[in-house]
């Protein structure tokens, strides 16, 4: 299992130095999320500052960006990193796509399939010079003159990961992708009983030969003393509760017999009671979602829980170089999981 780091790019000028620390600490990869900042610009800094670690988006939101602009950005980062770039894509949810990005939302699984197919058609045209012809229901490309096509390169087979919670995107990943970002909002039981069969169904229809790579940032509850642990529990329960309130994420709750949780969470949200969400997540539920252990035991518990399930893993909380105690937790885990 590869152990990797996720960061938030709040300070673009600091990313190069952070990436060097990630590599020096012995991690296998660095992922950038798309939250308040663009996920691609930091990776350009990271690519210049490192030589070994993989670099990727976990995730970049696909639908607000034309596949052509996404293809160009990914191509540039793959070349700059000399083949270390992984393009991780996500769909987001309808309100964000339509109201935050003012973009089109269709049938997300079908739309993302076309998005990936059109990316590969564009990259193939970049690499071979063959005319660009892609015609789908959502995306159509039929013009690429030489002036607008980059030259061929050795790293043109750019790996694509997608992220999701439910079986539709899991089957799509099995069929057309190199990897899948398993949402942090999952349990090992859900991964085994729901997602793994869906991945296998997709791979059975695929022409891809390599096994699907599974990656996830795992919820952990930890601390040096009782107060720290209690604070960590509340923060983690709040995050789980927020995800559990999402209607499309309810199959996981139903699998565990927690179907009544979602309407109770939504009732609190309608009343603006954000600070009370965590109270609806019991300690037993928390233990299904999160690894609960002292800092020095976290990597061993992670490996024990996910050995044979995940290929790449990290902790949900960001790698924070400004917090020495948290960085020590990450460093210890990197050494332990490298053995």
N, C-alpha and C positions, 0 to 999 in steps of 0.2 A: 504494500500500500504506500503510495506517495503521500507525503504530508506537505500541505501547501498553505499559503497565506492569502487572506483577503484584506484589502485596504480600501479606505475612502479617500478620494483625491481632493481633499479640502485645500491643500497648498500645492499647486502644480510645480512650483519651483523646488519643493522638497522631495518629489517622487524619486528622482534619480538616486539621491542618497539613501532613501528608504529601500529602494530596490537592491542597492549594493549590500545593505544590512541583511536583507532577506536571503540573498545569495550566500553571504558570508556565514550566516547562521545555519546553513545547511538545508534549507527548504528546497523542495523540488519545483515549486512554481509560485506565481504571483497572479492573483485575480483582481480585476477592477470591476466594481459594480456601477451601474448607472442610477444615481440617486439625484443629488442636487448638481452634479457636475458631469461633464462629458467623460465617458470611460476610455476614449481612444487617445486623447492628447497625453494623459499620464503614461500610457504604455510606450509612446514614442520616447519619452524621457527614460523610462525603465530599460528599453531596448539598447539605448546608447550606453547605459551605465552597467550593464550586465553581460555575461557571456554564456551562462549555462542554463539558468532557470527558464521554464516555459512561462509565457506571458499570455494572458487571455482576459476576455470579458465575461463576467458572471453576474449579470448579463447585460448586453446592449439591446435596447428595445427595437425590434425590427420594423414594424409597420409604419412608423412615422418617417422612415428613411427609404428613399428609392433603393432598390437592389443595386442599381448602378453606382450610386454614391457609396453604399456599403461595400460593394465589390472593390472599388478603388481604394478605400481606406484599409480594408483587410489586406489587399495586395501589397500596399506600401508597407504595412507593419510586418507582414511575412518576410518581405525582402530586407527591411531594416534589421529585423531580429535574426535573420539567416535561418528562417524556418522554425522559430520557436513560438510563433503566434498561434493561438487557438481562438476562433471566432465563436463566442457563446451568444446565442440569440434567445430572446424572450418575447412573448406576445403581449405582456401586461393584460389589463382587463378593459372592457369596452368603455367605461366612463373616462378613464385616463387617455385612451387612444383618441376618443372623439372630443373630449372637453379640455384636456390638458395639451394635447398635441395637434388638435384640429385635423386629424387624419382619418382614413377610412377603416372601418371595422367590418369584416365580413364573417365568414365561417372560419374561425381562427386556425383550426388544424389544416383545413384545405388551403387557406391562404398562406400559411407558413410553408407548406409543402411546395407551393408554386414559388415562394420567395427563395427557398433553398435551391430548387431546380434552376431558377433564373440566374442566381448567383453563379452556379457552376457553368451555365451556358456562357455567361460573360467571361468568367475566368478562362474557359476553354478558348474563347475567341482571342482573349489577350495572349494566350500562350501559343496558339497555333496560327493565328491570323485568319482563320476561317470566318466567313461572314456570320454575323450575329443574327440569329433567328430564334426567338422564343415567343410563343403565342399561348397565353393562358387566359383564364377568366379574370384574373386580378392584375397580371403583369404582361406587358408586350414590349419586346425589344427587337428592332429590325435595322438599326443604324449604328455603325461603329466605324468611322473612318480612321485611317492610320494615324492621323495627328492626335487622336484622342485615345489611342490604345497604348498602354505601356509595353515595353519590350518583354520578351519571354524571360523567365527566371527559373532557377532550380527548385524553388519552394512553392510551386504553383498549386500543389495539392493541399490546400489549406483545410485543416480539420474544422468541422462544424459541430458544435454542441448545441443542444437546445435545452430549455428548462421547463419544468412543469410539475404538476401535482397529480393529474388524473391520467387515465389510461389512453385517451386519444393521442395526446402528445407523446406518451411513452411508446405507443406502437409506431408513431411516425419516426421517433428517434431510432428505434430498432431497425426500421426499414431504410432510412436515408442518411443517418448521421454517424459521426465517429464517436460521439459521446453524449451523455445526458447529465445535466445538473439536477440532481435530486434536491428538491426544495428542502430547506431546513425544517419546514413544517412537515414532518413525516415521523413514523415510528418504524423500527425494524420489522415489525409484523406487517405493516402496510407495504413496506418495500418488498418483503418476501412473497406475500400472498396476492398482492394487487399489481404492483409495478413490474416485478420480474417476469411474470407470465406475459404481460403486455409487451415488454421488450423482446421476449422470445418469439411472440407472434409476429412482430415486425421483422425481426431478423430472418425468420423462416421465409419471408417473401422477398428478402433483399438479395442483391447481387454483391454486397460487401462481404469481404472475407474475414476481416479482423473482428474480434469481439468488441461489443459496445463498451466503452469506458464510462464508469459511473463515478461522479464526483459530488461531494456535498460538504457544506459547512454545518457542523453539528452543534446543536444547543448544548452548552455545558453550564453547570452550576458549581461554583468553586469559591474558595476564599481561605484566608489565613486564620480567621477566627469566626465565631458564631455570628457576629454582626455583619461581617462581609458576606458570609454565606446566605444570610437572610436577605440582604440587599440583592444578591445575585438571583435568589429564588424569585423575588418579586419582579425583577426586570425580565427574567426569562418567562415567567408566567404571563406577564403583560404582553410580550411579543407573541407567545403562542395564542393567547386569547384574541389578539388582533387578527391573526391569520385565520383562526377558527371562525371568526364572524363573516368571512368571505363566502358567499353562497356556493360558488363552484368548488370550494374545498370541503364540502360536507361529506363526501363519501368516506373520508378517513374517520370522521366522527361516527358515522353509521357502522363501520367495521368494528369499532370498539364498543358499540352500545352507548355512545354519547350523543345521540341525535338531538336530545333536548337542550344541549348546550347552546347551539347557534341562536335560536330565538331569544334565549335569555341574554346572551351577549349583545344581540342587536337591540334589545330593549334598553340596555344601558347606553349603547352608543347613541340612540335617538334622543336620550335625555342628556347627552354630553358628559356622561360619567366615565370618562377615560381612565381615571385613577382607580376605579373600582373593578375593572375588568379582571385583574389578576385573581381576585377573590373567588372567581368561579372556576378556576383551575385548581383541582385538588392535588395534594402531594403525590397520590398514586398516578394521576394523569401526567404530572410533571416527569415522573420517573420513566414513563413510556417514551416521552419526547426527548429527554435530556440525559446526559451523563452527569451524575452527581458524585463528586469526589474531590479530595484535596488536590491542590495543584500538581504535586509530584506523582499522583496516581492517574491523572487524566489520560495521558497517552496510552497507558496499558488498558484502561477501561475502554477507550475508543477502539483500540485494535481488537480487543476481546469481543466487543459488540458488533463490529463491522467487518471483521476478517471474512473474506469470501463474499461479501456484499458490495463493498465499495473498492474502487481502484485508486481513488484520490480523495483525500479528506483533509479537513482543517476544522478550526473552531469557529463558531458563529461570531464571537466578538472580534473586532478588527485587531490586527497587529499594530499596536500603538507604541511607537518608539519614544514617545514622550513620557510614558509610564513605565518605569524600570521594573516594577514588580510584575506587570503583565507581560513585558517582553521576556522576563526570565521564565515565565510559564511557557511561552512559545518556544524559547530556546531549548528548554528541557525536553519538550515534546519532540522537537525536531531531532535531537540526539537519540532519544529513546526509540523513535519509530524508524530511524535510519539503520538500526541494528538488524 
